[in-house]
Amino acid sequence: SVSWIFPEDAQPGMYRVVFGLTTYARVMGESPQQLDFLFNGEPVRMETDFKAPADSLIVLQSEENKAWFSFLKEDRKFRETLREMEADVNYYQGKQDESMQGNDNGETTGLKDKAAEVANLFNQKQLEREAFISNAAGENQHLLASRYIQAYREPYRDGYLTDDERNNSYRKDYFRFMDFTDEALVQSNILTD
């Protein structure tokens, strides 16, 4: 149980509670358990488990944190799916290239079709994530969480490009969505992460 009262002049932003080391973390030399949460002047009440603070979190009171943690949970699913889908895109692009170097017994056409299908699904999932972020930010635009959610936007990684081309494009446009003039981001780990 952790309880404290913020001073009247506390800055709205992201704050971190450092719980300490689990036995496993102590043995493995890992970081202490911690939880980042948002504070914007409203009371914050949450329950969690020491061993998995973010995974077992229940926000009891705080519109900011309900919106924020709900977003993070869904975005984590999107990121996992996109990571798996991009691995499939790379796999089928590689198989397609190998097949083109060998003989053409109809396998090349099938691999091209599969590579295009996987690339298309990957691109669609990215567009779904972008729409999810826009909706989450829009629904919560009266909250500080909305500004943090907007910062999670990322450049589009076209599945029809090679892995190197996608990475180069991603690096080139990475900061395009970041608003470095938004001072609220200074009071968070958004820019540093």
Number of C-alpha atoms within 10 A of each C-alpha: 8 8 7 6 8 12 8 7 7 11 14 15 20 20 15 12 12 12 15 14 17 16 11 10 14 12 9 9 10 12 12 14 17 17 16 16 19 25 20 18 16 13 12 20 13 15 14 15 12 17 18 13 17 18 11 12 15 16 18 12 14 18 17 23 24 18 21 22 20 12 18 14 12 13 17 11 12 17 14 11 15 18 13 12 19 21 15 17 26 19 14 21 24 16 15 20 14 12 18 15 9 10 10 10 9 9 14 19 14 12 19 18 14 16 23 17 16 23 23 16 17 25 20 14 17 22 13 13 20 18 13 17 21 17 15 19 23 15 12 18 14 11 17 22 27 22 18 23 23 20 19 15 19 17 17 15 19 20 26 19 15 15 18 9 14 17 14 13 16 17 12 11 12 15 15 12 13 17 13 12 8 11 10 17 20 14 15 19 14 15 14 7 5
